[in-house]
Amino acid sequence: MDRGGLAVRRGDPTIEEVAKRMTKTVTLTEPELAGQWDVEPLDDGRLLLSRHTGPSVDELARRAGGERLSPEEFERRFGHLPRDGEG
Amino acid sequence: MATSRGRVPARFDDEPFGLDTDRYRSGSRACDVAELARRRFEAEGVPVQALMACDEEGRDGTRLEGLLKVYLPLIEAPAAERPFGMVFDPIDTERGSVLNYVAFGVRHHPKGSHAPTVYAIAHRRLHGRSP
């Protein structure tokens, strides 16, 4: 019976993956806004317009011909790294 | 790729680096700092001593798990005198470990500013949306 819930199955896209698909890039030509912008739908229904941020981290790794290293593996190779809590 | 002791080779992609420096006026301190850091890191690598791990959940709501950063300019000075940051993604290539450029920008904006920080830019490149 359909109870109106959201069924999540193994292999379904994650929320992050859905969010990436929802973000669109548009080109504006107004003099002070000329250029590419990312349009992101927010949870409250508004649209957020941000300067286009370009390729993703995964795409940059692919362009470099590499695979992302886990923090644990990086620290195993280069030692412990401090954190500052600001970002 | 040869890794000199205490340094990790860095790789820069022109597209994100150009987008990040285009946020600032040509000839501004921010552009000078970014371009000097790029030249230095491409030539010599990034000193491990200057690297910090980004936070899985930062005070500003960004989640940069697995990414690394340096404060810029790369000088011996209090953090407040190094207002910029550069974020890297550590990757494994057939030539060894490489720090792949992710973002450059200011670490903090004055109150009331809506321009993204380096952390917000990196978050968008990592997660595909704003923090």
Backbone of each chain as ProteinMPNN parsed JSONL, in Angstrom:
{"seq_chain_A": "MDRGGLAVRRGDPTIEEVAKRMTKTVTLTEPELAGQWDVEPLDDGRLLLSRHTGPSVDELARRAGGERLSPEEFERRFGHLPRDGEG", "coords_chain_A": {"N_chain_A": [[0.842, -1.187, 0.0], [0.508, 2.229, -0.777], [1.79, 4.536, 1.295], [2.436, 7.114, 1.077], [4.976, 7.793, 1.78], [8.586, 8.271, 1.463], [10.41, 6.099, -0.266], [13.595, 4.758, 0.133], [16.12, 3.27, -1.578], [18.896, 1.0, -1.816], [21.507, 2.298, -3.691], [20.093, 4.463, -4.624], [20.175, 8.004, -5.431], [22.057, 10.241, -3.314], [21.153, 12.913, -1.018], [22.933, 14.998, -1.446], [23.766, 14.456, -4.044], [21.388, 14.812, -5.437], [21.01, 17.528, -4.957], [23.13, 18.605, -6.394], [22.313, 18.068, -8.965], [20.147, 19.731, -9.137], [21.125, 22.298, -9.131], [21.596, 24.894, -11.374], [23.382, 26.413, -14.07], [23.444, 29.647, -15.308], [23.645, 32.204, -17.84], [24.032, 35.614, -17.589], [23.391, 38.804, -19.043], [23.14, 41.405, -18.307], [24.592, 44.619, -17.73], [25.929, 45.001, -15.148], [25.839, 42.488, -14.158], [26.883, 40.689, -15.818], [27.924, 37.541, -17.004], [28.575, 34.144, -15.828], [26.329, 32.442, -13.676], [25.427, 30.524, -10.803], [22.408, 28.943, -10.093], [20.579, 28.191, -7.356], [18.133, 26.279, -5.825], [16.601, 26.998, -2.74], [15.64, 25.566, 0.459], [13.45, 26.955, 1.439], [12.107, 27.838, -0.739], [13.108, 30.052, -2.049], [15.39, 31.332, -4.554], [18.848, 31.054, -4.877], [21.357, 33.059, -6.114], [24.545, 32.761, -7.256], [27.925, 33.64, -8.015], [29.324, 31.737, -10.632], [30.863, 28.765, -9.665], [32.418, 26.92, -10.922], [34.338, 23.931, -11.745], [33.779, 20.813, -9.964], [35.162, 19.316, -6.954], [35.554, 16.58, -7.372], [35.619, 16.529, -10.179], [37.92, 18.041, -10.628], [39.861, 16.358, -9.551], [39.643, 14.274, -11.336], [40.487, 15.537, -13.706], [43.129, 15.888, -13.041], [44.036, 13.378, -13.146], [44.016, 11.725, -10.944], [43.19, 10.056, -7.804], [41.086, 10.735, -5.036], [42.556, 11.134, -1.851], [42.156, 9.628, 1.352], [41.785, 11.372, 4.492], [43.089, 9.971, 6.512], [44.961, 8.399, 5.139], [46.526, 10.374, 3.972], [47.624, 11.565, 6.256], [49.036, 9.395, 7.21], [51.088, 9.322, 5.401], [52.265, 11.873, 5.577], [52.17, 12.801, 8.15], [50.585, 14.028, 11.202], [48.121, 16.591, 10.93], [47.308, 19.858, 12.075], [44.147, 21.343, 13.22], [41.952, 24.196, 12.979], [39.362, 24.906, 13.481], [37.922, 26.868, 12.137], [37.016, 26.435, 9.579]], "CA_chain_A": [[0.0, 0.0, 0.0], [1.28, 3.46, -0.811], [1.499, 5.364, 2.47], [2.856, 8.483, 0.809], [6.327, 8.025, 2.269], [9.656, 8.266, 0.469], [11.193, 4.874, -0.152], [14.996, 4.915, -0.264], [16.704, 1.961, -1.851], [20.331, 0.967, -2.059], [21.82, 2.762, -5.037], [19.411, 5.722, -4.912], [21.074, 9.148, -5.24], [22.038, 10.886, -2.005], [20.634, 14.288, -1.046], [23.953, 15.848, -2.069], [23.754, 14.235, -5.49], [20.182, 15.46, -5.963], [21.243, 18.97, -4.92], [24.017, 18.968, -7.505], [21.537, 18.035, -10.206], [19.178, 20.818, -9.149], [21.802, 23.563, -9.362], [21.76, 25.194, -12.793], [24.239, 27.548, -14.392], [22.847, 30.507, -16.326], [24.485, 33.33, -18.26], [23.315, 36.885, -17.597], [24.056, 39.785, -19.911], [22.981, 42.76, -17.777], [25.945, 45.165, -17.605], [26.595, 44.777, -13.858], [25.686, 41.084, -13.762], [27.311, 39.854, -16.945], [28.736, 36.384, -16.66], [27.879, 32.911, -15.461], [25.843, 32.379, -12.297], [24.789, 29.282, -10.379], [21.088, 29.167, -9.499], [20.37, 27.074, -6.422], [16.871, 26.373, -5.083], [16.733, 26.803, -1.295], [14.549, 24.792, 1.061], [12.265, 27.784, 1.692], [11.494, 28.216, -2.005], [13.841, 31.11, -2.735], [16.498, 30.921, -5.415], [20.105, 31.71, -4.541], [22.174, 33.313, -7.294], [25.945, 32.919, -6.846], [28.895, 33.566, -9.115], [29.616, 30.35, -10.99], [32.056, 28.298, -8.952], [33.265, 26.096, -11.784], [34.358, 22.465, -11.607], [33.7, 20.225, -8.627], [36.386, 18.667, -6.442], [35.701, 15.293, -8.075], [36.027, 16.804, -11.561], [39.321, 18.491, -10.605], [40.696, 15.166, -9.347], [39.633, 13.525, -12.602], [41.352, 16.254, -14.65], [44.524, 15.694, -12.621], [44.385, 11.975, -13.323], [44.271, 11.135, -9.634], [42.069, 9.651, -6.968], [41.129, 11.444, -3.77], [43.152, 10.42, -0.719], [41.461, 9.825, 2.619], [42.618, 12.114, 5.45], [43.927, 9.029, 7.259], [46.07, 7.994, 4.295], [47.427, 11.52, 3.826], [48.366, 11.724, 7.507], [49.992, 8.287, 7.313], [52.239, 9.645, 4.561], [52.91, 13.159, 5.852], [52.095, 13.154, 9.565], [49.344, 14.643, 11.686], [47.95, 17.994, 10.603], [46.428, 20.522, 13.036], [42.891, 21.969, 12.765], [41.729, 25.451, 13.699], [37.939, 25.059, 13.789], [37.238, 27.981, 11.445], [36.449, 26.057, 8.281]], "C_chain_A": [[0.884, 1.245, 0.0], [0.877, 4.344, 0.37], [1.974, 6.801, 2.265], [4.255, 8.798, 1.289], [7.333, 7.982, 1.132], [10.495, 7.016, 0.678], [12.606, 5.125, -0.658], [15.597, 3.534, -0.423], [18.209, 2.096, -2.015], [20.593, 1.399, -3.503], [21.093, 4.039, -5.426], [20.388, 6.878, -4.727], [20.948, 9.717, -3.833], [21.454, 12.283, -2.153], [21.633, 15.212, -1.729], [23.937, 15.691, -3.582], [22.532, 14.882, -6.129], [20.388, 16.968, -6.019], [22.114, 19.413, -6.081], [23.228, 19.019, -8.804], [20.597, 19.228, -10.3], [19.826, 22.161, -9.422], [22.046, 23.748, -10.851], [22.706, 26.371, -12.959], [23.599, 28.341, -15.521], [23.829, 31.627, -16.663], [23.633, 34.584, -18.318], [24.115, 37.893, -18.413], [23.874, 41.221, -19.427], [24.371, 43.32, -17.468], [26.642, 44.844, -16.278], [26.531, 43.327, -13.395], [26.214, 40.128, -14.823], [28.206, 38.716, -16.473], [27.887, 35.193, -16.284], [27.531, 32.905, -13.971], [25.263, 30.998, -12.036], [23.467, 29.634, -9.703], [20.749, 27.95, -8.646], [19.039, 27.244, -5.699], [17.092, 26.101, -3.594], [15.5, 26.093, -0.742], [13.286, 25.624, 1.244], [11.631, 28.314, 0.404], [12.196, 29.337, -2.741], [14.911, 30.507, -3.636], [17.729, 31.721, -5.021], [20.947, 31.821, -5.802], [23.599, 33.57, -6.827], [26.829, 32.896, -8.084], [29.268, 32.112, -9.372], [30.923, 29.897, -10.34], [32.886, 27.304, -9.757], [33.264, 24.633, -11.404], [34.324, 22.008, -10.147], [35.056, 19.64, -8.221], [36.617, 17.341, -7.174], [36.177, 15.506, -9.514], [37.503, 17.241, -11.606], [40.267, 17.313, -10.396], [40.775, 14.358, -10.639], [40.557, 14.191, -13.621], [42.832, 16.034, -14.323], [44.967, 14.248, -12.8], [44.673, 11.277, -12.013], [42.999, 10.702, -8.942], [42.213, 10.324, -5.625], [41.685, 10.545, -2.67], [42.306, 10.653, 0.526], [42.374, 10.635, 3.541], [43.565, 11.191, 6.2], [45.158, 8.632, 6.435], [47.054, 9.147, 4.116], [48.27, 11.681, 5.097], [49.358, 10.576, 7.71], [51.262, 8.621, 6.527], [52.998, 10.875, 5.045], [52.831, 13.601, 7.317], [50.799, 13.881, 9.89], [49.3, 16.124, 11.33], [46.997, 18.638, 11.615], [45.143, 21.02, 12.38], [42.711, 23.249, 13.564], [40.262, 25.74, 13.992], [37.216, 26.136, 13.008], [36.653, 27.586, 10.094], [37.267, 24.983, 7.629]], "O_chain_A": [[1.892, 1.297, 0.704], [-0.249, 4.839, 0.427], [1.916, 7.612, 3.19], [4.688, 9.948, 1.218], [6.984, 7.696, -0.013], [11.203, 6.891, 1.677], [12.791, 5.648, -1.756], [15.577, 2.727, 0.506], [18.723, 3.173, -2.315], [19.951, 0.9, -4.427], [21.423, 4.648, -6.444], [21.336, 6.76, -3.95], [19.874, 9.682, -3.232], [21.279, 12.78, -3.266], [21.25, 16.097, -2.493], [24.076, 16.669, -4.316], [22.618, 15.434, -7.226], [19.999, 17.619, -6.989], [21.878, 20.46, -6.682], [23.443, 19.897, -9.64], [20.279, 19.689, -11.396], [19.157, 23.08, -9.897], [22.623, 22.884, -11.511], [22.81, 27.225, -12.078], [23.253, 27.784, -16.563], [24.72, 31.951, -15.878], [22.621, 34.617, -19.018], [25.343, 37.843, -18.466], [24.383, 42.154, -20.048], [25.239, 42.586, -16.997], [27.811, 44.458, -16.273], [27.1, 42.975, -12.362], [26.02, 38.915, -14.738], [29.113, 38.902, -15.662], [26.661, 35.213, -16.398], [28.331, 33.308, -13.126], [24.683, 30.377, -12.926], [23.415, 30.515, -8.845], [20.647, 26.83, -9.146], [18.834, 28.253, -5.024], [17.698, 25.094, -3.228], [14.457, 26.029, -1.393], [12.178, 25.087, 1.212], [10.722, 29.143, 0.453], [11.928, 29.567, -3.92], [15.284, 29.342, -3.501], [17.653, 32.937, -4.85], [21.22, 30.826, -6.474], [23.835, 34.513, -6.071], [26.526, 32.225, -9.071], [29.498, 31.349, -8.434], [31.953, 30.562, -10.455], [33.955, 26.89, -9.308], [32.305, 24.142, -10.808], [34.77, 22.707, -9.238], [35.963, 19.495, -9.04], [37.745, 17.022, -7.549], [37.026, 14.766, -10.011], [38.241, 16.855, -12.513], [41.346, 17.265, -10.988], [41.828, 13.829, -10.993], [41.317, 13.515, -14.315], [43.677, 16.0, -15.218], [46.144, 13.931, -12.625], [45.476, 10.345, -11.963], [41.89, 10.942, -9.418], [43.325, 10.474, -5.117], [41.34, 9.367, -2.567], [41.795, 11.754, 0.733], [43.596, 10.595, 3.394], [44.701, 11.562, 6.495], [46.264, 8.541, 6.969], [48.267, 8.937, 4.107], [49.478, 11.905, 5.023], [50.41, 10.771, 8.32], [52.367, 8.255, 6.928], [54.224, 10.93, 4.943], [53.361, 14.651, 7.68], [50.037, 14.286, 9.013], [50.308, 16.824, 11.415], [45.986, 18.036, 11.977], [45.049, 21.11, 11.156], [43.235, 23.387, 14.669], [39.949, 26.714, 14.677], [36.011, 26.314, 13.186], [35.866, 28.341, 9.523], [36.939, 24.54, 6.528]]}, "seq_chain_B": "MATSRGRVPARFDDEPFGLDTDRYRSGSRACDVAELARRRFEAEGVPVQALMACDEEGRDGTRLEGLLKVYLPLIEAPAAERPFGMVFDPIDTERGSVLNYVAFGVRHHPKGSHAPTVYAIAHRRLHGRSP", "coords_chain_B": {"N_chain_B": [[56.261, 11.75, -9.468], [58.732, 13.734, -8.035], [59.09, 14.237, -4.59], [60.12, 16.701, -2.574], [61.771, 16.792, 0.602], [59.522, 17.314, 3.218], [57.732, 18.759, 1.709], [54.873, 18.977, -0.444], [53.981, 18.237, -3.742], [52.13, 20.53, -5.799], [49.163, 21.052, -7.723], [47.608, 23.097, -10.102], [44.564, 24.035, -11.551], [43.605, 25.954, -14.258], [40.987, 26.93, -14.571], [39.275, 26.995, -12.094], [41.062, 28.518, -10.541], [41.252, 30.902, -11.976], [38.564, 31.788, -11.836], [38.399, 32.3, -9.115], [40.349, 34.297, -8.619], [39.382, 36.271, -10.237], [37.406, 37.412, -8.77], [38.468, 39.501, -7.483], [39.961, 42.776, -7.8], [42.176, 43.358, -10.522], [45.591, 43.39, -9.792], [45.164, 43.819, -7.144], [45.786, 43.269, -3.594], [44.92, 40.729, -2.908], [44.954, 39.319, -5.363], [47.68, 39.461, -5.944], [48.753, 37.991, -3.805], [47.604, 35.463, -4.252], [48.631, 34.758, -6.789], [51.39, 34.795, -6.355], [51.598, 32.761, -4.451], [50.719, 30.595, -5.979], [52.752, 30.416, -7.963], [54.944, 29.86, -6.336], [54.182, 27.468, -5.04], [53.808, 25.756, -7.203], [56.387, 25.597, -8.142], [57.945, 24.751, -5.955], [56.441, 23.114, -4.323], [54.118, 22.549, -1.577], [54.826, 23.491, 1.688], [54.751, 21.072, 4.217], [54.597, 21.797, 6.846], [53.091, 24.104, 6.842], [50.555, 23.301, 6.353], [47.119, 22.676, 7.192], [44.421, 20.689, 8.435], [41.191, 20.846, 7.031], [37.961, 21.518, 8.5], [35.542, 19.069, 9.506], [33.112, 20.036, 10.17], [32.74, 23.295, 10.15], [32.857, 26.473, 11.974], [31.389, 28.217, 10.475], [29.517, 26.722, 9.229], [30.372, 25.341, 7.033], [31.382, 22.274, 5.47], [34.115, 20.533, 5.151], [35.358, 18.053, 4.904], [38.209, 16.033, 4.602], [39.67, 17.825, 3.079], [42.485, 20.119, 2.75], [44.349, 22.992, 3.965], [46.037, 26.191, 3.658], [47.174, 29.159, 5.3], [47.444, 32.419, 3.925], [49.279, 35.48, 3.214], [52.199, 33.359, 2.916], [53.836, 33.578, 5.478], [55.819, 34.108, 8.448], [53.826, 34.942, 10.823], [51.188, 36.272, 12.946], [47.901, 34.727, 12.709], [45.96, 36.602, 12.055], [47.26, 38.363, 10.444], [47.456, 37.08, 8.134], [45.289, 37.004, 6.011], [44.149, 35.549, 3.961], [43.219, 32.414, 2.373], [44.032, 29.167, 1.062], [42.696, 26.316, -0.35], [43.126, 22.828, -0.612], [42.844, 19.629, -2.272], [43.902, 16.539, -1.312], [45.349, 14.211, -3.457], [45.968, 11.05, -5.047], [48.258, 10.191, -7.423], [49.724, 8.639, -10.352], [52.239, 9.512, -10.125], [52.62, 9.955, -7.516], [51.741, 11.508, -4.319], [49.716, 14.402, -4.507], [48.792, 17.813, -4.067], [45.812, 19.041, -4.937], [44.553, 21.925, -6.351], [41.797, 23.657, -4.906], [40.402, 25.993, -3.959], [40.608, 29.611, -3.524], [40.648, 32.486, -1.441], [39.335, 35.063, 0.794], [39.645, 34.478, 4.322], [37.863, 35.334, 6.256], [35.067, 37.489, 6.143], [34.298, 40.996, 6.521], [31.659, 41.933, 8.814], [28.388, 41.868, 7.458], [29.093, 41.586, 4.865], [28.402, 39.768, 1.936], [29.844, 38.275, 0.259], [31.431, 35.239, -0.771], [33.482, 33.252, 1.427], [36.763, 31.673, 1.331], [36.275, 29.186, 2.339], [33.549, 28.803, 1.898], [33.487, 28.774, -0.874], [35.015, 26.494, -1.388], [33.362, 24.606, -0.169], [31.143, 24.677, -1.866], [32.306, 23.65, -4.18], [32.879, 21.136, -3.318], [30.447, 20.013, -2.428], [28.475, 20.853, -4.169], [26.541, 22.712, -3.603], [25.426, 25.572, -1.628], [26.762, 26.284, 1.725]], "CA_chain_B": [[56.734, 13.102, -9.223], [59.617, 13.778, -6.877], [58.611, 15.036, -3.479], [61.231, 17.112, -1.734], [61.443, 16.526, 1.998], [58.714, 18.323, 3.89], [56.873, 19.505, 0.789], [54.003, 18.156, -1.277], [53.745, 18.903, -5.027], [50.793, 21.11, -5.961], [48.676, 21.171, -9.093], [46.59, 24.135, -10.246], [43.748, 24.038, -12.758], [43.4, 27.373, -14.566], [39.584, 27.378, -14.521], [38.855, 27.483, -10.773], [41.971, 29.563, -10.065], [40.835, 32.139, -12.643], [37.285, 32.223, -11.27], [38.616, 32.81, -7.756], [41.095, 35.561, -8.627], [38.554, 37.271, -10.921], [36.539, 38.072, -7.789], [39.206, 40.649, -6.958], [40.491, 43.678, -8.818], [43.519, 43.047, -10.997], [46.591, 44.19, -9.095], [44.835, 43.932, -5.716], [46.645, 42.44, -2.736], [44.441, 39.342, -2.984], [45.48, 38.703, -6.593], [49.137, 39.31, -5.802], [49.015, 36.891, -2.868], [47.221, 34.2, -4.895], [49.538, 34.421, -7.887], [52.701, 34.474, -5.78], [51.496, 31.431, -3.827], [50.664, 29.584, -7.039], [54.093, 30.253, -8.561], [55.828, 29.228, -5.351], [53.766, 26.079, -4.785], [54.061, 24.953, -8.411], [57.826, 25.406, -8.299], [58.611, 24.13, -4.798], [55.515, 22.334, -3.516], [53.561, 23.204, -0.392], [55.472, 22.967, 2.899], [53.819, 20.335, 5.083], [54.497, 22.535, 8.102], [52.081, 25.165, 6.712], [49.246, 22.705, 6.066], [46.166, 22.326, 8.245], [43.253, 19.946, 7.963], [39.924, 21.573, 7.121], [37.058, 20.932, 9.492], [34.37, 18.328, 9.027], [32.021, 20.994, 10.34], [33.345, 24.538, 10.62], [31.985, 27.413, 12.69], [30.546, 28.917, 9.505], [28.575, 25.785, 8.614], [30.962, 24.606, 5.916], [31.824, 20.9, 5.76], [35.225, 20.361, 4.214], [36.028, 16.825, 5.294], [39.174, 15.492, 3.652], [40.427, 18.872, 2.388], [43.569, 20.734, 3.504], [44.426, 24.43, 3.689], [47.129, 27.017, 4.175], [46.901, 30.588, 5.417], [48.312, 33.215, 3.057], [50.543, 35.056, 2.63], [52.945, 32.317, 3.617], [54.871, 34.272, 6.241], [55.772, 33.866, 9.891], [53.069, 36.054, 11.406], [49.919, 35.818, 13.514], [46.887, 34.388, 11.717], [45.227, 37.802, 11.65], [48.027, 39.052, 9.399], [47.403, 36.214, 6.951], [43.824, 37.007, 5.879], [43.672, 34.727, 2.843], [43.413, 30.976, 2.501], [43.991, 28.352, -0.15], [42.241, 24.975, 0.025], [43.596, 21.783, -1.527], [42.348, 18.266, -2.13], [45.021, 15.604, -1.509], [45.018, 13.122, -4.374], [47.022, 10.082, -5.336], [48.441, 10.028, -8.861], [50.759, 7.638, -10.633], [53.519, 10.11, -9.761], [52.659, 10.135, -6.064], [50.754, 12.388, -3.686], [49.656, 15.759, -5.047], [47.741, 18.677, -3.541], [45.071, 19.56, -6.075], [43.928, 23.203, -5.984], [40.329, 23.696, -4.822], [39.828, 27.346, -3.833], [41.367, 30.703, -2.902], [39.822, 33.647, -1.076], [39.527, 35.551, 2.161], [39.207, 33.521, 5.35], [36.692, 35.907, 6.921], [34.636, 38.774, 5.596], [33.715, 41.904, 7.512], [30.229, 41.726, 9.006], [27.545, 42.529, 6.468], [29.503, 41.202, 3.519], [27.779, 38.517, 1.495], [30.752, 37.577, -0.656], [31.811, 33.953, -0.172], [34.847, 33.036, 1.905], [37.427, 30.536, 0.673], [35.642, 27.954, 2.815], [32.257, 28.657, 1.22], [33.768, 28.38, -2.27], [35.433, 25.085, -1.364], [32.175, 23.798, 0.152], [30.328, 24.566, -3.086], [32.982, 22.75, -5.134], [32.854, 19.783, -2.774], [29.094, 19.474, -2.243], [27.576, 21.26, -5.249], [25.563, 23.704, -3.15], [25.934, 26.466, -0.588], [26.708, 25.733, 3.083]], "C_chain_B": [[57.596, 13.119, -7.969], [59.04, 14.692, -5.803], [59.792, 15.411, -2.62], [60.801, 16.963, -0.286], [60.643, 17.675, 2.591], [57.826, 19.131, 2.973], [56.057, 18.522, -0.045], [53.779, 18.898, -2.595], [52.307, 19.4, -5.125], [50.447, 21.206, -7.437], [47.551, 22.201, -9.125], [45.883, 23.984, -11.585], [43.383, 25.504, -13.021], [41.958, 27.837, -14.357], [39.159, 27.835, -13.114], [39.759, 28.595, -10.24], [41.582, 30.91, -10.681], [39.52, 32.676, -12.092], [37.493, 32.863, -9.897], [39.351, 34.156, -7.776], [40.301, 36.663, -9.342], [37.585, 37.966, -9.965], [37.18, 39.358, -7.262], [39.712, 41.509, -8.107], [41.892, 43.233, -9.217], [44.515, 43.96, -10.295], [46.296, 44.371, -7.62], [45.78, 43.044, -4.899], [46.232, 40.979, -2.838], [45.009, 38.642, -4.225], [46.978, 38.472, -6.489], [49.479, 38.116, -4.916], [48.724, 35.545, -3.532], [48.235, 33.793, -5.964], [50.945, 34.081, -7.386], [52.682, 33.072, -5.162], [51.474, 30.351, -4.901], [52.044, 29.342, -7.634], [55.009, 29.477, -7.612], [55.475, 27.751, -5.161], [54.004, 25.196, -6.007], [55.554, 24.644, -8.556], [58.417, 24.543, -7.188], [57.744, 23.141, -4.046], [55.047, 23.132, -2.307], [54.253, 22.637, 0.843], [54.455, 22.305, 3.823], [53.576, 21.098, 6.381], [53.409, 23.609, 8.055], [50.669, 24.609, 6.547], [48.429, 22.481, 7.334], [45.039, 21.522, 7.62], [42.024, 20.849, 8.066], [38.99, 20.816, 8.068], [35.903, 20.183, 8.857], [33.122, 19.176, 9.186], [32.594, 22.255, 10.956], [32.335, 25.433, 11.313], [31.001, 28.105, 11.757], [29.575, 27.972, 8.785], [29.132, 25.028, 7.43], [31.409, 23.227, 6.382], [32.873, 20.531, 4.717], [36.047, 19.131, 4.559], [36.977, 16.36, 4.194], [39.996, 16.54, 2.926], [41.463, 19.495, 3.337], [43.667, 22.205, 3.138], [45.722, 25.019, 4.194], [46.611, 28.439, 4.325], [47.897, 31.316, 4.521], [48.218, 34.686, 3.44], [51.312, 34.093, 3.543], [54.129, 32.955, 4.329], [54.742, 33.861, 7.698], [55.102, 35.068, 10.527], [51.797, 35.499, 12.027], [48.872, 35.599, 12.416], [46.152, 35.617, 11.201], [45.957, 38.569, 10.55], [48.14, 38.208, 8.133], [45.926, 35.999, 6.612], [43.273, 36.108, 4.777], [43.926, 33.247, 3.116], [43.366, 30.309, 1.149], [43.674, 26.926, 0.299], [42.662, 23.987, -1.058], [42.891, 20.464, -1.233], [43.542, 17.326, -2.324], [44.594, 14.442, -2.411], [46.237, 12.239, -4.589], [47.105, 9.933, -6.848], [49.529, 8.988, -9.097], [52.148, 8.181, -10.319], [53.618, 10.389, -8.269], [51.589, 11.083, -5.562], [50.862, 13.8, -4.257], [48.549, 16.514, -4.323], [47.069, 19.371, -4.721], [44.326, 20.823, -5.641], [42.409, 23.089, -5.978], [39.81, 25.128, -4.794], [40.831, 28.308, -3.216], [40.376, 31.801, -2.543], [40.139, 34.104, 0.32], [39.014, 34.514, 3.148], [37.961, 34.02, 6.064], [36.351, 37.211, 6.221], [34.19, 39.681, 6.732], [32.213, 41.634, 7.645], [29.433, 42.489, 7.949], [27.922, 42.179, 5.052], [28.867, 39.863, 3.158], [28.665, 37.754, 0.512], [31.222, 36.278, 0.003], [33.26, 33.948, 0.324], [35.46, 31.871, 1.13], [36.764, 29.225, 1.096], [34.304, 27.716, 2.116], [32.456, 28.225, -0.237], [34.149, 26.903, -2.317], [34.245, 24.172, -1.075], [31.32, 23.601, -1.097], [30.995, 23.615, -4.082], [32.971, 21.306, -4.632], [31.448, 19.185, -2.783], [28.102, 19.897, -3.329], [26.492, 22.222, -4.832], [26.146, 24.523, -2.009], [25.879, 25.817, 0.788], [25.363, 26.062, 3.758]], "O_chain_B": [[57.205, 12.562, -6.944], [58.563, 15.789, -6.094], [60.408, 14.546, -1.998], [59.61, 17.003, 0.023], [61.022, 18.842, 2.488], [57.218, 20.106, 3.415], [56.484, 17.399, -0.315], [53.422, 20.076, -2.576], [51.385, 18.774, -4.602], [51.315, 21.411, -8.286], [46.655, 22.18, -8.281], [46.525, 23.824, -12.623], [42.913, 26.206, -12.126], [41.722, 28.994, -14.009], [38.719, 28.975, -12.964], [39.286, 29.51, -9.565], [41.582, 31.934, -9.998], [39.374, 33.883, -11.9], [36.839, 33.851, -9.561], [38.998, 35.06, -7.019], [40.517, 37.848, -9.087], [37.006, 38.995, -10.312], [36.505, 40.198, -6.667], [39.871, 41.039, -9.233], [42.687, 42.795, -8.386], [44.302, 45.169, -10.214], [47.076, 45.002, -6.906], [46.477, 42.187, -5.442], [47.083, 40.09, -2.854], [45.487, 37.511, -4.142], [47.486, 37.425, -6.891], [50.374, 37.331, -5.23], [49.5, 34.6, -3.395], [48.645, 32.635, -6.036], [51.607, 33.194, -7.924], [53.624, 32.296, -5.326], [52.125, 29.316, -4.76], [52.461, 28.194, -7.794], [55.74, 28.575, -8.018], [56.357, 26.892, -5.126], [54.358, 24.026, -5.869], [55.935, 23.574, -9.029], [59.283, 23.705, -7.44], [58.253, 22.395, -3.21], [55.517, 24.241, -2.052], [54.269, 21.42, 1.03], [53.431, 22.897, 4.166], [52.482, 21.05, 6.944], [52.863, 23.988, 9.091], [49.695, 25.361, 6.594], [48.961, 22.146, 8.392], [44.741, 21.657, 6.433], [41.838, 21.536, 9.07], [39.204, 19.647, 8.386], [35.359, 20.585, 7.829], [32.176, 19.042, 8.41], [32.901, 22.285, 12.147], [31.128, 25.198, 11.257], [29.923, 28.527, 12.174], [28.893, 28.378, 7.844], [28.454, 24.165, 6.871], [31.769, 23.038, 7.544], [32.556, 20.256, 3.56], [37.277, 19.16, 4.513], [36.612, 16.298, 3.02], [40.938, 16.187, 2.217], [41.335, 19.41, 4.558], [43.128, 22.627, 2.114], [46.412, 24.44, 5.034], [45.729, 28.875, 3.585], [49.042, 30.891, 4.372], [47.18, 35.116, 3.944], [51.096, 34.033, 4.754], [55.266, 32.889, 3.862], [53.713, 33.343, 8.13], [55.741, 36.098, 10.746], [51.367, 34.397, 11.69], [48.943, 36.198, 11.343], [45.766, 35.665, 10.033], [45.34, 39.336, 9.81], [48.831, 38.579, 7.184], [45.374, 34.935, 6.892], [42.06, 35.926, 4.674], [44.735, 32.882, 3.969], [42.747, 30.809, 0.21], [44.306, 26.398, 1.214], [42.568, 24.269, -2.253], [42.416, 20.214, -0.125], [44.138, 17.318, -3.401], [43.593, 13.777, -2.146], [47.375, 12.638, -4.343], [46.113, 9.582, -7.487], [50.172, 8.519, -8.158], [53.118, 7.426, -10.253], [54.589, 10.99, -7.809], [50.65, 11.421, -6.283], [51.959, 14.32, -4.461], [47.504, 15.948, -4.001], [47.684, 20.183, -5.413], [43.559, 20.795, -4.678], [41.805, 22.52, -6.887], [38.876, 25.456, -5.525], [41.755, 27.916, -2.504], [39.391, 32.02, -3.248], [41.073, 33.619, 0.958], [38.077, 33.769, 2.858], [37.098, 33.225, 6.438], [37.232, 37.939, 5.765], [33.756, 39.205, 7.781], [31.575, 41.165, 6.703], [29.773, 43.618, 7.597], [27.157, 42.443, 4.124], [28.805, 38.948, 3.978], [28.272, 36.707, -0.004], [31.392, 36.236, 1.222], [34.141, 34.558, -0.281], [34.776, 31.177, 0.377], [36.697, 28.273, 0.318], [33.961, 26.582, 1.781], [31.693, 27.416, -0.764], [33.673, 26.155, -3.171], [34.129, 23.095, -1.659], [30.832, 22.502, -1.359], [30.305, 22.851, -4.758], [33.045, 20.367, -5.424], [31.267, 18.01, -3.1], [27.001, 19.352, -3.4], [25.602, 22.525, -5.626], [27.218, 24.214, -1.489], [25.07, 24.919, 1.022], [25.138, 25.678, 4.906]]}, "name": "protein", "num_of_chains": 2, "seq": "MDRGGLAVRRGDPTIEEVAKRMTKTVTLTEPELAGQWDVEPLDDGRLLLSRHTGPSVDELARRAGGERLSPEEFERRFGHLPRDGEGMATSRGRVPARFDDEPFGLDTDRYRSGSRACDVAELARRRFEAEGVPVQALMACDEEGRDGTRLEGLLKVYLPLIEAPAAERPFGMVFDPIDTERGSVLNYVAFGVRHHPKGSHAPTVYAIAHRRLHGRSP"}
